[in-house]
Structures are given as C-alpha cells and as structure tokens.
Amino acid sequence: MKQKIIIGVIAFFGLAIIVGGSVFAALHFTGALEDKADMAAAMPVEEMLPENIYYYSMQPEFVVNFQGKSRAKFLMIEMTVATHDEEVLTILSDHDPELRNVVLDLLSEQEASELSTVEGKQLLRETALSLIAEIVERHHEPEKVHDVFITRLVMQ
C-alpha cells in the first residue's frame, strides 16, 4: 500500500513538472515573461516618453478689414501655435511684434469667400504655420513649430 502511495506521489509530481515546464516554455516563447525593464530598454526613446505640447496664444486677437465688395467687411481671428519645445514659447514671446506683423500681412490678403470654406481655413492654417516656422527657424532652430490652430474666427 505504501508503495502505491509513493508511486502515485512520484507520478503526480512528474506530471506537475511536465505541465509546469510546458506552461513556462509557452510563456517564455510568447514573450510574456520578458522583464518590463528589458522591453523599455529595447524601445526607442521617442516611443517611451510622451511628448509635451506647449501652446502660445497670440494675444490680442487679430482684426483686419476685407478689401473689395464682399458682404463681410472685417475678420477677427485668434490663433494658437503648438510646439514640443518649451524654448519656442520664449522665442515667440520675444519676437511677438515680428510674428504679429507677418500674420497681419497674411490675414490682410485673405478673402471672405475663401475663409468661409473648410479648405480656405485649412490653407490659412498651413500658410500661417509655414510663416511662423520661418520666424522660429531664423531665431532658434528649424522644425520646432508643430501646428497652428485657429481658435476663434468671426467675419462680419
């Protein structure tokens, strides 16, 4: 009787070792057992760290008159610049007169009929982004402006 119990216990532990080894092998080959630190070290830095976005709101808002015979006579617009480099906020602030002059020149060239369409607003954003990026590049570094957003637009 004792012999049967000993054989049963040995068989049980043998089966447990085989099942445990199979589970370990499956987890190992699927990568489930990899250390999170090893995975983080293997990832590029850009994927590991969330990028901060900093915003520069150009205040006060811009107000320009429309030329020609359109129904709308003036445009009031607020724009915000987005960047991943906090130093760009200082550059934009320090060079605010130059920035505002360039944006005012751009806005004075716009037509109400174009700005009433989504495509017209998108083209304005892209052009403003290009002009603002040139200013930042001239005073700081290239490719530091992420986007330009129109946060308010009124035409009357």
C-alpha positions, -999 to 999 in steps of 0.1 A, spaced: 0 0 0 28 24 9 44 15 -24 13 26 -43 11 59 -25 48 66 -32 44 57 -69 12 80 -70 31 109 -54 60 105 -78 37 103 -108 18 134 -96 50 154 -92 63 142 -125 31 152 -142 32 186 -124 68 191 -136 58 183 -172 28 206 -172 47 234 -154 76 231 -179 51 233 -208 34 264 -194 68 280 -187 80 273 -222 48 287 -237 51 319 -217 88 322 -225 84 318 -262 54 342 -264 74 369 -246 51 371 -216 79 365 -192 102 393 -205 112 418 -180 94 452 -185 127 470 -180 143 450 -208 113 459 -230 116 495 -221 153 495 -229 146 480 -263 121 507 -272 133 539 -289 132 570 -266 105 587 -288 81 558 -280 88 557 -243 83 593 -234 51 611 -241 57 644 -259 47 675 -242 28 701 -263 32 737 -254 8 764 -267 14 800 -274 -18 820 -278 -12 851 -300 -30 878 -280 -47 901 -285 -68 886 -314 -61 899 -349 -87 922 -366 -84 931 -403 -106 947 -429 -116 928 -460 -109 946 -493 -133 945 -522 -171 942 -523 -177 911 -502 -205 912 -477 -181 906 -448 -162 938 -440 -139 926 -413 -122 895 -398 -115 888 -362 -93 857 -356 -74 841 -327 -46 818 -334 -25 795 -312 9 780 -320 17 744 -308 53 732 -302 71 704 -285 99 727 -274 93 749 -244 120 773 -255 99 782 -286 74 799 -263 101 823 -253 112 829 -289 76 836 -299 71 860 -270 104 878 -276 96 882 -313 59 889 -309 60 922 -330 76 904 -359 52 874 -355 21 897 -354 33 917 -384 37 886 -406 3 872 -395 -14 905 -401 1 907 -436 -12 872 -443 -46 879 -430 -50 912 -449 -45 891 -482 -74 868 -474 -109 869 -490 -141 863 -470 -154 838 -496 -123 817 -492 -123 818 -454 -159 807 -454 -149 772 -466 -131 745 -446 -104 743 -473 -98 780 -471 -93 779 -433 -70 749 -437 -49 767 -463 -47 797 -439 -35 774 -411 -9 758 -433 4 792 -446 5 806 -411 24 775 -399 50 780 -426 55 817 -419 57 812 -381 81 783 -385 103 806 -406 104 831 -378 113 804 -352 139 789 -375 155 824 -380 158 830 -342 161 795 -328 161 761 -347 143 746 -377 112 724 -374 102 734 -339 67 746 -346 43 717 -346 10 733 -357 -11 765 -358 -47 764 -346 -75 788 -354 -92 791 -320 -118 818 -330 -129 832 -363 -156 859 -368 -164 875 -401 -190 903 -404 
